[in-house]
Amino acid sequence: MDEVLMPIGRFARLCRLSVKQLRHYDELGLLRPAWVDPDSGYRYYRADQARDALSVGLLRSLDVPLPAIGQVLAGRGIAEVLGGVRDRMEADLVRRRRMLATLDRVLTDGLPRAEVRLTREDARRVVVTQGAGGLGEIPAVTTDCVARLNTALAAAGERPHGPLVGLFPLDIADQVSVTVAAQVDRDVAGTTPDILRGGLFAMATHVGPYDQLSLTAHALLAWIGEHGHVTRGDLREVYISDPRQTSPDQLVTHIMIGVEESE
């Protein structure tokens, strides 16, 4: 038996894995031992399992998740599986770069503050596109909603009255709903008609990349709290600038949050 099978310790050294890792991979069904002694429970491996074990170690060193590694070992197309992992890693890298840029702004300017004013808005007839995603997916979902709305408006020959408006819930959950609205006079195919609620709003102006809108939203919410207002409705982003014609550092966006009327 010793000539055919290797005990777990020797196999672990050969494959540059720990015994604990091999036991864990066995429990997950990722890398089963060739034989388990029914009396001692000791695990033994064949020499030809070393390639799979080394592949697991290599892919884990590249932060490939264990479920994806299991798919690779099961023979699913490596390009399909690892391509998807790479895409998710790249998206995470983009998100982290945005976070670093925002942190740099806080380091330079300090914790965010903004000039806030109260403004009254009339209710407006709008058409909307909607989407949903996790917190990290909000920028991509918003971009998709804007693109679909602009495409529908262009196909209908409609020019909105004023800038597009993004609406986001104040209560954050695992899945965040995103709505983008345009004020028009008639229904537009590919969109949903709606009413943009009017009333009293606290408003601050953000100048800079969309990735850093959260800074001004933070400052606006802090002002609302300090002044004893009660929020209502969604957070609104009013996209004053056209990002196709304006550099990210010069984008102007109004951030608005509805507040209850004082009696």
Protein Blocks (a to p, Z undefined) as FASTA:
>chain_A
ZZmpccfklmmmmnopafklmmmmmmnomaccfbdcfklopacddfklmmmmmmmmmmmm
nopafklmmmmmnopafklmmmmmmmmmmmmmmmmmmmmmmmmmmmmnopaddddddddd
dddddddddddddfklmmmmmmmmmmmmmmmmmmnopacedjddddddfbdcfbdcdddd
dddfbdcehiacddddeddddddddeddfklmmmmmmmmmmmmmmnopacehjdddddfb
afklccfklpccdddddddddZZ
